[in-house]
Amino acid sequence: MSYRSFKKLDLPDIDQEINRFWQENRIFEKSIEGDNRTLPYVFYEGPPSANGKPGIHHVISRTVKDLFCRYHTMLGKRVLRKGGWDTHGLPIELAVEKELGINKEDIGTKISVAEYNAECRKTVMRFKDLWDDLTRKMGYWVDLENRYITFENDYIESVWYLLKRLYDKGLLYKGYTIQPYSPAAGTGLSSHELNMPGAYKDVKDLSAVAQFKVVRNDRSIFLFDEQMHDGDLFFLAWTTTPWTLPSNTALAVGDKIEYVRVATFNPYTKLPVNLILAKTLLPYWFKPEQEQTNLEQIDVDDSNIPYQITGHYFGGDFEGISYEQLLSFAQPQEGDAFKVLLGDFVSTVEGTGIVHIAPSFGADDMRIAKKYGIGSLTLVDRQGKFTDEAGEFAGRYVKDYTDDPNYVNVDIDITVKLKKENKAFNVQKYSHNYPHCWRTDKPVLYYPLDSWFIRSTAAKERMVELNKTINWKPQHTGEKRFGHWLENLQDWNLSRSRYWGTPLPIWRSADGLSEKCIGTVAELRTEIIEANRKLGLNQAVPEDLHRPYIDEITLVSTDGMPMRREEDLIDVWFDSGSMPYAQWHYPFENQQLFKDNFPADFIAEEWIRRGDGFLLCMPSRLWLLIALLLKM
């Protein structure tokens, strides 16, 4: 056998020659054709989005994928390598908003939903030619001809089928809960999005120890004994989010925690005050040398404010005691308010051992408020601004969501007001981790939302078992990053209050008593015919299953009530997690192809540098989760 000789090594020329040979002789196509390759090696291509240009990290990750796939091809296996495009989600929407110079609030007013989604559809494939060119140039073998696209109706129908399966198993439910919410993006986030590396950032915020004045009545009279000094009596509660204080409706103490009452002076007003806080946290706010036996003879100055312990109690003694509203801008419409409650989450690690409760902005807060029948105040809207009820703070952002160069931190003005009114005992800068939206890099709020959830926790134990059988490379990826995600697995917040994505296929009556989950286009057609007959309508299955066309469809309940679709889209990560099924339009087509290519033998995921950490892309964990839930 003779071989060609080269006078010089011209790698670009050799590269082009080999690529030309592969394409002219259909080498990739031949590697997946023929009866001699009966043993499959299943590879899942986590799809890119073509609304951005490919980068060097895509070349690196595709090289790793290609090495494994070529190796198993050389072993005689059939490696299909179906390509695809990820076309939904927040990145596309934010890019379109930026290009059009609009924000979420403008959609439906300055631009129609149909026009907006048309822009998203156009934008998402903008750089497809660049991607295809790079794919061929780098010699990455993937089937570009029979690709899947997540915005196509066939893909959406398969996603609906999976959601209907979960719904029928009781694994899809609606709840009103506190969820991570991104005002900058205008939508809720799931727990796995919030747990991405870099989502929590070290920030310096104002912390405040607020004074909540105790109401003197029969329930609290024991606190106003002869040992109490001159001045009003306050519970001290510490918070790192002063913007939540206008929405306070309760305080929480620990049942068995020991508390003390101390007589002292407010450092800002110099007025005599009596304060209640956890005994073990007293040294955090007072130095031992400040303790005095006779406050009457002390001159108060800024550097050395004296105190004296005048009472000892347990948290259980305070249950049901009333206090005056801290900032009386609005009153809860329902329930009781401004009471001391017993909470199992109260600790003495830091703060004062007393937790300020704003049920609209914390999961523990809402849980304990429901237990005691405490009402809530939601004085911040979904844009992250104080509502009109918030007095002098109305219309101001609680965080800097607009990059306004003239933005003034509203926490400063809230704490200044509290200082002047003898309602703040301490205000200082505090460094802590605070969650941020992974797409906008803006702070997240915990906010009350009507959301649809997947009961992910039902598969938690089985996922932990199966994770131990996966051959992770490197091993710590599965044991630590993926393992830690499993340890903290929560039910999946599926709802997204956006426009461009897979619509949630659930229709409900106005009273919420009747609902239907649609799993196929054929089922939708049948339901439309029934609604047309009973309600006298003239509807048809829309050619495009996206908003706003799907929103226009009215279904009918068994008792003849009109049913409208829940406006939410689904989390784009469910789109990605549905890929093993939806890439084949399963179960409507290609059933044997699906069975031959499920589950995967090999998955390669990217570690993307993001902030001070690395982001492990999530499709594999969601492929596993969805598959397990469907088997339950």
N, C-alpha and C positions, 0 to 999 in steps of 0.2 A: 504494500500500500504506500502510495506517495502522498506527501503533504505539501501544501503551498509554502513557499518561503517568502519572508518579508525583509526588505532592506532596512526598514525603519518601522517602529511601532507607532502606528497612527490610530489611537484608540477611538476617536470620533468616527473615523472612516470605517473601522471594524464594526462599531456599534450600529451604524446605518446599514451596513451590508447584512448583518445578522437580522436586524429588524425587518429589512426588506425581504429576506429569505423567509422569515416566519409568516409575514403577511401574504406574500405571493403563493406560498405553498399551504396556507391555512393550517399551520402547525398546531396552534392552540385548539382550533376546531377539531382537528384529527385526534387530539389528546383526550377529548371527551366523547368521541364517537366510536362506534364499532362494538361488536359483541365480545371482543377479547378483554374489555375492561368492565367486568361485572361487579367487582368489589368497590363500593363507593368510599370515598374519604370526604366527609362533610365539612365544608368551610363556610362560615357566615361572614359576609362582607358588611361591616358596619358602615352605612352609606355616608358619604360627605354631602355637604350642601353646596350647590354651585352658585350661590349668591356672593361668595367670596372667592378670591383667587387662591389656587393651591400654593402651599408653602413647602419649605424644605422638610418640615416635620411630617408632611404627608408622604414625601419620598421615602423618608426613613421607615415609617410604619408600614408602607406598602412593600418595601424591600423585605422586611421580616415576614410579612404575610406570604409573599411570593416564594421565598426560600422553602417554607414548609410545604406549600402546595406543589411546587415543582418536584421536591424530593419524593412526595407520595405519588406523583404522576410517574416518576421514574421507576417506582416500585410496581407499576402496572395498575394503579388504582384510578378510578374515575373521579376527578375533582371538578365539579361543575363551575364553581366560582361565579355565581349570578351577581351582576352589578346592580346598583341602585342609587337613587337620589333621595336625600332627606330634604323635604321641601316645606315643612310646616314649622311654626313656632315663633317664639319671641324675637330671635335674632333677625329674622326676615322682616317682621313687623316694625321693629325699631329702626332698621335700615331704611324702610320705606318712609316712615314718619320723618326721619332726618332729611331725606331727599326732598320730600314734599313740604318741609317746614311746618309740620303740624304735630299735635300730640293726640293722645287717645281721646280726649274730650272733643276734638274737632271731627271725629269720625261719626257720621250720621248728621252732621250740621254743615261743615264746610265741604265735606266730601262724603258721598254715599258709601255705605258698606260694600255695595257691588263694585263701585269704582276703586275703592281701597283694596279689596281682595284681588281685583284684576291687576293692580299694580304689584301686589305681592306675588301673584302667579308669574308675572313677566320678570320680576326681579330675581326670583329664586333660581332661574335657569340661565342667568345672564352670562356666566363664565363657563358654561358647559363645554364649549369648544376648546377652551384652554385646558380644562380638566382632561378631556378626551385626548388632546394632543400630548399632554404630559404623560398620560397613562401609556400611550403607545411608544413615546420616546424612551421612557425608562424601562420598557420591556415588561411592564406589569400585566400579567395575563388575567383578564377578567372579562366576562361576557357583557359587552356594552350594547349588543343588539337586542337581547332579551332582558333588558333591565326592568326593574320595578321603580315606580315613582309614587311617593306617599300621598300626593294630592289627587291621584287618579281615583275614579269612583270604585274600581275593582278593589284597590287597596283598602279604601275606606269601608267597603262592604265587609271585607274580612275582619277588619277591626271591630265593626259593629257586631259581627257574629261572635267574636271573643267576649265582648262586653255583655252580650245577651247570655252567654254561657255562665259568666260570673253572676249576673243578675239572677238567673234561675236557681243558682246554688246558694243564694242569700249572701253573696260576697260583695255586692254592690249596694251601698246604702247612702241616704242623705242625712246630714247632721249639721246642726248649728253649733259651731265650736270656734275656739280661738285658734287661728292658723297664722303661720308666717305669711305676710303680705307685703308686696313691693309697691309702694305708691308711685315710684318712678316708672315701673313697668305697667302698673294698673291691674295687677293680678295676684292671686295667691300663689304660693310656692309649696312644693312637697317637701317632706322631711329629708329625702335623699338629695334634693337640690341644696338644701340648707347645710347639709353635712359635707359638702364638697370642700376640699382643701382651699383655703384662701377666702372662703365665705365669711369666716369670723376674722375680724380685723382688730388689732389693738388700737383703741381710741382713748382720748381723754375727754371725758364729759364732766359736767357739773353734777356733783352729788349733793343731796340736801337731807338734813335731819329736820323734819317738820314737827311742830308742836300742835297736837290735837287736844283741844280743851275739853276736859271731862265735864259732863253735865251733872250737877249735884241733885240727886233725887234719892228715893228710898233704896234703889239698887246700888248706888255708889256711896251712900252715906258713910260706910265704914272707912273709906279712904280719907274722909275729911275729919280726922280725929284731932285730939289736942296736940299731938306731936307735929302736925303739919304746920309749917311756917306761913307767914304772910305771902300773898300772891296766889295766882290761879294754879290749878292742877292740870297737867298735860301728860298725855302719852307721847313718847318720842318714837317716831318711825323714820327709818332711813330709806332713801331711794336713789337710784342712779338715773332715773328718768323723771325729772321734775315736771315735764310736760304732761305726765299722767295724773298729777295731783288734782287738777280741776275735776277729774272724773272719779275721784275717790268716793267710795260709799261704805267702806268698812275697814277695820283693822283686825289683824290676826295675831294671836299670841300662842305660845306652846303650853299645853295643859300642865306639864310637870316642870316647866322651866321656872327657876326662882328669879323673882324681880325685886327691885328696890325702889323706894321713893326717896328722892334726894331733894333737899332744899338748896337752891343756888340762885344765880342771877343770869338773865339772858345776856349773852355777850354783845348783842347789837343794841338793844334798848336799855340795858342795865336794870330792867325791872326785876323784882323778886319773882321767882317761879318755883314750882314744885314739879318735878319730872319723874316719870315712871319708865324704867328701862331694865333690861336683863342685868342681873348682878355680875355675871362673868364678863360682861362687856363694859362695865363701869370704867376700868382702867384705860379703855380706848379713848374715852372722852374726857376723863379727869385724871390728873396726875396725883399720886399719893400725897404729895406735899400740899395739895390744894384742900385736903380734908381739914375741916375746922370743927370745933365743938361749940363755938358761939359765933354765929354769923352777924349778930347785932353790932359787934365791935370792929367789923372788917370794912376797910375802904376798898370799894370795887375799882379795879383798873383792868386794862385790856390784857395784861400779861398774866395775871394770876387771879382767876375767878374762883372763889371758895365754894365748897359744897359740904353738905352734911347729910348722912343717911338718916332718914326719919321713919322708915317703915319697910317691912319685909312681907312678900306675898308670893303666891304661886299663880301661874297663868290662869288656872281654872277659876281663881277668885274673880277674874275680870269678865267672864263670859256674860254677855248681854248688857254690859254697861254702855250707856250712850255718850256720845261726844258731839261737840258742835262741828258743823260742816266747815272744812278748812277754807274753801273758796266757793262762796255761795252764788255761783252763776246760774245753775239750773238744778232741778230736782228730778229724781228718778220717777218715771211715769208709773211704774209698778213695783211692788215689793217694799220691804222695810229698808232702812238705811241708817248709816252712821252708828253702828254697833260694833262692839268688840266680840270677835269670834275665836274659836279654838281651831287651830290648823296643824295638821300633822307634818307639814312642810316647813314650819318655823324652826330655825336653828339659831345657835349662838356663835356661828363661825365668824361673822362680821355683822356690822350694823348695830342695832339696838335690841335685837330679840323681839321686835314688834314689826310686822309687815304691813305696809300700806296696801290696801286692796282696791284695785280698779278692775272690776269684772270684765270690762270690755277689752282689756289689754294684757291679759295673762291667763294661761290655762288653769293654774292653781287658783287664781282669783275667781274665775268663773265657776269652777267646781265647788269651792267653799261657799260662794254666794248662793248657788242653787240649793245647797244643803240647808242653809239658814233662811232661805227666802228673801235674800237681799237683792234689791234692784240695782240697775246699772245705769251709768251715764256714758255715752259715746260722743264726747265733745271734739272728736277729730274725724274728718271725713276721709274718703278713700284717696284723695289727692295728698293726704298728709298735712292738711290744714285744719286749724281750729274752726269749728262751726260758728254760726252767728250767735249761738247761746253762750259762747265763751267770753263774754264781756270785752274788756280792753284787748284781749288776745285774739279776738275773732279774725279770721282770714290769714293768720300767720302760720307759716310752715313750722312743724315741730322739729324737722330736720332740714338740712339744705338739699332739697331735691331738684333745684333748678340751676345750680351753679351761679346764682346771683351774686355778683361782686359786692353788692351792698347788703347781703344777708346778715341779719342780726340774730344771734342765738336766742330763741324765746325763753330758754331755760334761765338765762341771765335775768330777764325781766320778771319772770315768775318768782325767782328766789329773792330778788330785790324787794318785790311787793311783800313777800312773807317776812323778810327782815323788818321792814317798816311797821308791819302789823303785829309784831311780837309773836310770829308763828314759825320762825326758823331758829333753830338752836345752833346749827352748823351748816356752812356751805363751803365746799372746797372742790378742787379738781380731783378726778378719780380715774385711774387707768384701768380699763377692763376690755374684755373681748365683746364685740358687738356684731351681730349678724348683718351681712350685706347681701344684696341681690347679686347672684353670680353673673347676670347679664348686664346690669347697669352700674354695678359697683356702688350703688346707693344704699343707705340704711334700710333695713327691713323693720316693719312694725308687726307686733302680734295683734291681730285684729279679728273681731267677730264676723264670721262669714258663713253663709249658707253654702255648703259644699257637698259634692258627691265623693264618697270614699270607697276604695277597694280594701277589703278586710285582709290586708297583707299579713297581719299577725297570725292568721289562721295557718299559715305555712311556715312560720318562723322556726319551729323545732326541726321540721324536715329539712329546711334550707341549711340549718346549722350542721345537720348530719351529712348532707350531700356535699357541702363545702369542703369537708375533710377528705372527700374522695377525689377532688379535682387536683390535677397535677399542675399547680401554679408555678410559673417561672417569672420572676423570682418568687420563692416560697412565701416570703413575708407579705407579698401582695394579698394572698388569700387569707393568711393567718391574722394579719393586722388590719389593713385597710378594709378588705371585704368582710373579715370577721367582725371588726368593730361596727361596721354598718349593720350586720345581722343582729348583734347584741342590742342595738338601739332601734331595731326595726319598729316602725309605727304604721298604722293604717295609712294608706296612700291617698293623699288629697289629689283627686283626679281632675277637679274643676279648674278651668282657666277662663277668666272673664275677658276674653279677647275676641278676635274676629277671624283670623286666618289659621285654620286648623281643622281637625276632625270634629264635627259637631257631636255632642253627647246625644245618643239616640233614645232619649226618654221624653215622653209626653205625659203631662199631668193636667188634671182638672184644676179649676181656680181654687177649690177648697182643699186641694191636696189629697183627697180621699181616693181618687182613682188615678192610676198611672199605668203606662205601657212602655216596655223596652222593646225596640225594634232591632231585629238581628239580621234581616236580609232586605234587599230591595223588593223582592217578591212579596214579603210580608208587609212592607210599607205600602205597596200597590194595593194589596187586599184591604188594608186598613183605610186607605184613602177612598176606595170605592164605597166602603161601608159608611164613612163619614159623609161622603157626597150624598148618599141615599138618605141618611137620617137627618142631615142638617141642611139639605138643599144646596150644596156647594158644587162647584165645577173645578175640581183640582186634578192634578196629575203629578206623577213622580217627576221632580225637577231633573233636568239634564245634568245639572251640577249639584252635588250633594252638600256643597258648602253653604255658609251663610252668604247672603240673606235669604236665598231661595228655599232652603230647608226650613227656615223660621216661618215662612208663609203657609206652611202646611198645618192644617187643623185636623186632628183625629177626634174620635168620639168614644166615650166610655160606654160600658154595657147598659148604663141607665140613661143614655142619651145626652150626657153633658159634654160640651166642647172641651178638648184637651189641646194645650199648647206645649210646644217643645221647651224644655229647660234650656235657657239661653247659653249655658256654658259650653265651651269647647272642652276637649280632654287634654290632659298633659301630653305634650309632644313626645315625652319619653315612653308613653304607652304606644305611640306610633312605632317607635324604634323597637320596643319590646315585642311588638306583634310581627316583626319581620319574618321569623321562621315560618309563619302561617301565611301572612298577607302577601309575601313575595310571589307565592304560587296562586293567589286568589283562592286559597283553601277556605272552606271545603267545596266551593262551587265549581272548581276545576282542578286538574292535576293532583288528584288524591293520591295516586301511586307515587308520583314524583315527590310529593310531600313526605310520604311514609319512608321513601328511600333516602330522604335528606333531613331526617329528624331523629335524634337531636344532633348537635354539632360534635365533630371530633376535634376541631381546632377553632379557637377564637383568639384573635390578637387585638388588644386594646392599647390605646395611646395613653401615655403619661404626658400631659401638657403642662408646661410651666405656667403657673398662674399666681401672681403675687409672691408670697413667701413659701408657697407649697406647690404640690403637683396635683393635677386633676386627673383622676382615673375615669375615663369615659364609662358610662353606665350601662350600655345595652346588655352586656352579658348577665349582669345581676338581675335585670328586668326580664330577659328571656327566661332565666331560670325561675323567677318568681311567678310569671304568668303561666308557664308550663305546669308548675306545681299546683297552682290554684285551680287550673282547669281539670286536673286529675283528682281533686278532692271530692 
